[in-house]
């Protein structure tokens, strides 16, 4: 019988993430979406694909996204809701982050219509449901059937035309007709340029791009809503920090870090032993057994984050070398989240990029407070009852329509 072992301290969790004989197992039940994608690969195959995809997450590329792409997409997404004076945050967060994740993944939307965006949104939400199938409270077979249907429609409507356009540009570049900088900065282009070495079939390509779409959107969307909720509560108790939310981007970034630490996108990590493994605490994990990383406990380890480790505190200082402000919510080692800097930015910036590298979530959260966001007292937030994960199902907010200026 397969055994399951749980680690709940920061150092024990880091040890688990470092072991090369402990393989990613969090998405085993979500194979319909996650089969063969980067996060589920291991060993040489994982290293080869990650080495290529890492090229898209260089610092100069992240700055270009944050400087040139984020502001206009955020403004365009928020404008109609600000004009209306209110919005439901859960839907908005996925819509906003999907717009940015589609750019990063390489999904074109040639029509540019609300109907087209809504179709892509519906596919993405179904991909999220498929990836987190282990936590569904619905009939898993029904979910799988819906996911298959959505993936087929996504491939036909969005992925195939996106591949065709990029392949044409790549052919022009290889023929010397256009410069390399004219190629799109996205995952799909990276994969197509390296198809011969990666040997990715069409269905794996569909899942890989679907994964980047859902991961980029879902993780950032949940952090976005939770950070706003945490800041509402914090400002109720600390009104003296109200101006910091609007004037100090580093303060908002630290609020995002605290939110991600206390409420990781997945409350657990999971690894399956490929061989007998002895953990640093002496536990022997037999081949085939499972190790569960209890991130809700790990990220509240008082020996690392102090006596108030379970509390949200955007003024929390550095915790020492090797300890990230977001805890281990982005993983560690070979499977650390490839998009963590795109989502949450860097804590250290160069003189040349002092105004950037704060991350998508930070920029988006601050944009909301720039527009005077506040809870809707007539429609309280509600928890999602369709999953065992701690997600909001709805979170209504109001805007101050007299304060619609954007940041310079």
Beta strands, then each sheet from edge to edge (+ up, - down):
strand 1: 4-7
strand 2: 22-24
strand 3: 86-88
strand 4: 268-273
strand 5: 277-278
strand 6: 284-285
strand 7: 290-294
strand 8: 374-375
strand 9: 382-383
strand 10: 392-394
strand 11: 396-398
sheet 1: 1+ 7+ 4- 2+
sheet 2: 3+ 11- 8+
sheet 3: 5+ 6-
sheet 4: 9+ 10-
end
